[in-house]
Structure formats: structure tokens, C-alpha cells
């Protein structure tokens, strides 16, 4: 028996507006959908990185991050007055987990003090692309935070640590095949 299909086409965005969690609607060009779209793009780039990664530990770490990014997107899609009702929040625990992962992977791979040219491996390059997209998402989230649209500082801390973590994961995936800028 076939499963019921989710409704994909709602037509509610045809007028250039999108819904937030809790029912509010904002223009699609608003900074909030811009930040959400960028984090969604990062999640998809991470999916590509997970699909081509050769290291099982890297694939596992990426999948955990993808799950956390869905939580983060839920928070970005929630107006602060609905935080308690919706219950999606990035916490200090999420930031601490990323910091622990950074240290655990750094203990397993040498990280030099030079700039790296992405492309030492397909998996490493995909992680570097995801890292750059996360940085763009961090800038978009920083604007939301500074404009008072989001209230949780842990969102920015998480995204900042995540880009560092993705850099370390890329180096781990490449097994020292990275090229340094001369």
C-alpha cells in the first residue's frame, strides 16, 4: 500500500510571502527567509559532503550537524513571541557539542597555520563549500540578531563554531592532501 503523499505545492507563496512558525507571514525578500534559505542551502551542501565523504566518522558528524541545522532553522522561522510555544531553540549544549567535536577531530589530524586551497579531495571540497555557505548564513543570522529579530545569542555562536568544525572535518577527510597558499 502506498503511503499518503505530503502536500508539496501549497500555492501560499505565490504572492511573494512565506509563512513563519506560529502563523505570521513575511515577504520572501525579508532578511528572515534569506537567512533560512542560506542555512537550508548549507544543509543541502552538507548532504552532498556526506554522500561523497570517505570517512565514516565524517559522515556521522555531518548527519548530526544536519539535524541540528533543522533545529536552528526552526528557531529562525519562529518569531520570539512564539519561542515557548514552538520549543525550537539552539542551546549552549549544542555549541559545547560542536566545540568538543572540533577538539576530537583536531586530535586526529594536523591543522597547519596557513590558508588552505580547497580541493584536496571531493569530500573535503564539499565540506569547504558547506563551510562557506554556513559563513554566509552566519552573516544573515547576525543581521537578524542585531536588528532584534532573533533573541538567542547561541544561534550565532553555533554557526561560528560550525564553520570552524567544517574546516577541521574537511582537513580530516582530506588526510593531509590539502594545498597551502604559498
C-alpha positions as CSV (number, residue, x, y, z in Angstrom):
1,X,0.0,0.0,0.0
2,X,1.4,3.4,-1.0
3,X,1.9,6.0,1.8
4,X,0.0,9.2,1.6
5,X,2.0,11.9,-0.1
6,X,2.7,15.2,1.7
7,X,1.3,18.3,0.0
8,X,4.3,19.8,-1.7
9,X,2.6,22.6,-3.6
10,X,0.6,24.9,-1.3
11,X,0.4,27.9,-3.5
12,X,0.5,30.1,-0.4
13,X,3.8,31.7,-1.5
14,X,2.6,32.7,-5.0
15,X,2.1,36.3,-3.9
16,X,5.7,36.6,-2.7
17,X,5.1,35.9,1.0
18,X,6.2,33.0,3.2
19,X,4.9,31.7,6.5
20,X,6.8,31.6,9.8
21,X,6.2,29.1,12.6
22,X,3.2,30.4,14.6
23,X,1.4,31.7,11.5
24,X,3.0,35.1,10.7
25,X,3.8,35.9,7.1
26,X,6.7,37.9,5.8
27,X,7.9,38.9,2.3
28,X,10.2,36.3,0.7
29,X,12.8,39.1,0.4
30,X,12.7,39.7,4.1
31,X,16.0,39.0,6.0
32,X,14.5,36.1,7.9
33,X,13.7,33.9,4.8
34,X,17.1,35.0,3.4
35,X,18.8,33.5,6.5
36,X,16.6,30.4,6.4
37,X,17.3,29.9,2.7
38,X,21.1,30.2,3.3
39,X,21.0,27.7,6.2
40,X,18.9,25.3,4.0
41,X,21.5,25.7,1.3
42,X,24.2,24.8,3.8
43,X,22.2,21.7,4.9
44,X,22.0,20.6,1.2
45,X,25.7,21.2,0.7
46,X,26.4,19.1,3.8
47,X,24.2,16.4,2.3
48,X,26.5,16.4,-0.8
49,X,29.5,16.3,1.5
50,X,28.0,13.4,3.5
51,X,27.3,11.5,0.2
52,X,30.9,11.7,-1.0
53,X,32.8,11.6,2.3
54,X,35.0,8.6,2.5
55,X,35.4,8.6,6.3
56,X,32.5,7.1,8.3
57,X,33.2,9.4,11.3
58,X,32.8,12.4,8.9
59,X,29.5,11.1,7.6
60,X,28.2,10.6,11.1
61,X,29.4,14.1,12.2
62,X,27.7,15.7,9.2
63,X,24.4,13.9,9.8
64,X,24.4,15.2,13.4
65,X,25.0,18.7,12.2
66,X,22.3,18.5,9.6
67,X,19.8,17.5,12.3
68,X,20.9,20.5,14.4
69,X,20.6,22.9,11.5
70,X,17.0,21.9,11.1
71,X,16.5,22.9,14.8
72,X,18.3,26.1,14.1
73,X,16.1,26.8,11.0
74,X,13.1,26.2,13.1
75,X,14.3,28.8,15.6
76,X,15.0,31.3,12.8
77,X,11.5,30.7,11.5
78,X,9.9,31.4,14.8
79,X,9.1,34.9,16.0
80,X,10.5,35.4,19.5
81,X,6.9,35.7,20.9
82,X,6.3,32.1,19.8
83,X,9.6,30.6,21.1
84,X,8.0,28.9,24.2
85,X,5.0,27.6,22.2
86,X,7.2,26.1,19.4
87,X,10.0,25.0,21.6
88,X,12.8,25.1,19.0
89,X,16.0,26.5,20.5
90,X,19.7,26.3,19.9
91,X,21.3,25.9,23.3
92,X,24.7,26.2,25.0
93,X,24.8,22.4,24.9
94,X,24.7,22.4,21.1
95,X,27.6,24.9,21.0
96,X,29.5,22.8,23.5
97,X,29.0,19.6,21.5
98,X,30.4,21.3,18.4
99,X,33.4,22.6,20.4
100,X,34.0,19.0,21.7
101,X,33.9,17.6,18.2
102,X,36.4,20.3,16.9
103,X,38.8,19.2,19.6
104,X,38.2,15.5,19.0
105,X,38.9,15.7,15.2
106,X,41.8,18.2,15.7
107,X,43.5,15.5,17.8
108,X,43.3,13.1,14.8
109,X,44.6,15.5,12.1
110,X,47.3,18.1,11.8
111,X,45.9,21.6,11.2
112,X,48.6,24.0,10.0
113,X,48.7,27.8,10.3
114,X,48.3,28.5,6.6
115,X,45.4,29.3,4.3
116,X,44.2,26.2,2.5
117,X,43.2,26.0,-1.1
118,X,40.0,23.8,-1.2
119,X,40.0,20.7,-3.5
120,X,42.4,18.2,-1.9
121,X,39.5,15.6,-2.2
122,X,35.9,15.7,-3.3
123,X,34.7,15.2,0.2
124,X,37.0,18.0,1.6
125,X,35.9,20.4,-1.2
126,X,32.3,19.7,-0.5
127,X,32.9,20.4,3.2
128,X,34.7,23.6,2.4
129,X,31.8,24.7,0.2
130,X,29.4,24.0,3.0
131,X,31.6,25.9,5.4
132,X,31.5,29.0,3.1
133,X,27.7,28.8,2.9
134,X,27.5,28.5,6.7
135,X,29.6,31.7,7.0
136,X,27.0,33.4,4.7
137,X,24.2,32.1,6.9
138,X,26.1,33.3,10.0
139,X,26.2,36.8,8.5
140,X,22.5,36.7,7.7
141,X,21.7,35.5,11.3
142,X,24.0,38.2,12.7
143,X,21.9,40.8,11.0
144,X,18.7,39.3,12.4
145,X,20.2,39.3,15.9
146,X,21.5,42.8,15.7
147,X,18.1,44.0,14.3
148,X,16.4,42.3,17.3
149,X,14.5,39.8,15.1
150,X,16.0,36.8,16.9
151,X,16.9,36.9,20.6
152,X,19.2,33.9,21.1
153,X,22.9,34.5,21.0
154,X,23.6,30.8,20.9
155,X,22.5,30.8,17.2
156,X,25.5,33.0,16.3
157,X,27.8,31.1,18.5
158,X,26.7,27.8,17.0
159,X,27.1,28.9,13.4
160,X,30.5,30.4,14.2
161,X,31.8,27.2,15.7
162,X,30.2,25.1,13.0
163,X,32.2,26.8,10.3
164,X,35.4,26.0,12.3
165,X,34.2,22.5,12.7
166,X,33.6,22.1,9.0
167,X,37.1,23.4,8.3
168,X,38.5,20.7,10.6
169,X,36.3,18.0,9.1
170,X,37.5,18.9,5.6
171,X,41.1,18.6,6.6
172,X,40.3,15.2,8.3
173,X,38.5,14.0,5.2
174,X,41.5,15.0,3.0
175,X,44.1,13.1,5.1
176,X,46.7,15.8,4.6
177,X,46.1,16.2,0.8
178,X,45.3,19.9,1.2
179,X,47.3,22.5,-0.6
180,X,48.5,25.5,1.4
181,X,48.6,29.0,-0.1
182,X,52.3,29.8,-0.9
